């Protein structure tokens, strides 16, 4: 695998994040010139003569900016979560949903929608049941005799299946003309209704957790050696795993609460990042955060501009993710050989 | 080894059990600096368990293990790993880290939870790679190495822990003839040059005969003989240990252990 210099690469990725963010503010059914977008943004900081329509201001500031930032935040959370879990379970094929957080959150959201709750309550409910699902998986795995991480993944599968059934039950009893479409749309992932208030609630959890993951990221290298070797290297693998799974569960559950279930990001982006910067977590985590932000922003741009109607994000990430992942499997087998 | 030299590893009446099954019992031995101690015994005799008790991955049921006079039980996990480094018997790679990334992991005992290897740690790692002659492959993915190179990489990782005790579990298990002797003579050199106390388990008693200063014979969890290779690795002892006729052929100062005729 060819290695490139890391810091320039990471810098380039962050330039990419800003460029895609700017593009996201321009693109849409109501296209706005980049220059105007920049003027609108700058007018908040400096006195600039307003030559644009107030609608432009609303579209950029109230609709597209919170939505694009939410996409970036969700992408960063899911991609870094995937990189963390892949290191923790020393398996390149696990996603941040492997412990059942998405099905758990789906159930919480479905129940909230059934009860006619608003956005904030739906998000809180999704977060709570998402975290509950992971905790359940953890408790089940802890109660077994075999404390290996395989048990944990299997427990996550069991809990995920349970909550999937509960979600199906919620869909079955939902009013097919009003509630059911809402639930289905949520389960397929969307940022269509993302507002500043939603974004801020997510930021206060996700950003500190991402910082903590970034600070601890070298330990992922140690943990990926397996528990016995990690212990020989003076690490307490169980304690470090609890911390990292806790942080990742927070970011993933909040992301799912914000955007619904968006699959494949946590699987595809870390692989892409590994192909560029290599497997060392010191580089992989920052690269995954930047690439995840770029990826979901682009997906969301496509979702809202490709057709007249919004395309659910989960559908697009699946359609893009599966072939991309298949290609990655073919091209970079050396990633884990 | 004269008795006056202070021991680095001091094991007294060690006992270990998984549930009811006794794996080790009443095992007493000591290893000094600059010394390679070979542990010889049949499969499932408890050799690996002994090593894992010394690196405190397993907790003994009875007895004490002292490292440099300090009871292992009183040390934190990180303190243990600054004193005891180990090379695992088998290693399953998950990701194609570079050789240098792997060797750097040996610095973990010296780094806090939030810190990462700095220039000094890189220097220590490079020194270890230089010493083992693998600096040239520092940037290669360690998943593409030969068995012998991988063993040297894991050895370099153990060296960067800067521990005085080095444990090796069948270090030559997957190596060809040349690499086996390369790795074993490297281990000897390290013990002499760095003053390490090396404990290694070997499956071929010839490895202990040629490369160990002292040998312990382990059978069914107990030490049945302890001394220099020539004292311990006799046809009698080995015959009883493995339950088969064994001959020790001697050519001057060299001894070779072979299966006896008729076995």
Contacts between the chains, C-beta under 8 A, distances in Angstrom:
chain1	res1	chain2	res2	distance
A	1	B	96	6.7
A	1	B	141	6.4
A	3	B	98	7.8
A	3	B	139	7.0
A	87	B	94	7.9
A	87	B	95	7.7
A	90	B	92	7.8
A	90	B	94	3.4
A	90	B	95	7.5
A	91	B	94	7.1
A	92	B	94	7.5
A	92	B	95	7.1
A	215	B	114	4.9
A	216	B	113	6.6
A	216	B	114	6.7
A	218	B	111	7.9
A	218	B	115	8.0
A	218	B	116	4.4
A	218	B	117	7.2
A	219	B	108	8.0
A	219	B	113	7.0
A	221	B	97	6.9
A	221	B	101	6.6
A	221	B	105	6.0
A	222	B	105	5.7
A	222	B	108	5.4
A	224	B	94	4.9
A	224	B	95	6.1
A	225	B	91	7.9
A	225	B	94	7.7
A	225	B	105	6.8
A	226	B	92	6.7
A	226	B	94	7.9
A	228	B	57	6.0
A	228	B	88	6.8
A	229	B	88	5.9
A	229	B	91	7.3
A	231	B	55	7.8
A	231	B	57	5.0
A	231	B	77	7.0
A	232	B	55	5.6
A	232	B	57	6.6
A	232	B	81	6.5
A	232	B	84	8.0
A	232	B	85	7.2
A	232	B	86	4.8
A	232	B	88	7.3
A	233	B	81	5.9
A	233	B	105	5.9
A	233	B	106	6.9
A	233	B	108	4.5
A	233	B	109	6.6
A	233	B	161	7.4
A	234	B	77	5.6
A	234	B	78	4.3
A	234	B	80	7.0
A	234	B	81	2.9
A	234	B	82	7.0
A	234	B	108	5.4
A	234	B	109	3.6
A	234	B	161	7.8
A	235	B	77	7.4
A	235	B	108	6.0
A	236	B	77	5.7
A	240	B	113	7.8
A	274	B	95	7.5
A	278	B	96	7.7
A	278	B	97	7.8
A	278	B	98	7.1
A	279	B	95	3.7
A	279	B	96	5.8
A	279	B	97	5.5
A	279	B	101	7.9
A	280	B	97	6.3
A	280	B	98	7.3
A	280	B	101	5.1
A	282	B	116	6.1
A	334	B	96	6.1
A	334	B	141	7.0
A	334	B	143	7.4
A	334	B	144	7.7
A	335	B	95	7.3
A	335	B	96	6.5
A	336	B	93	7.9
A	336	B	94	6.7
A	336	B	95	6.0
A	336	B	96	6.9
A	336	B	143	7.9
A	337	B	96	7.0
A	337	B	143	5.7
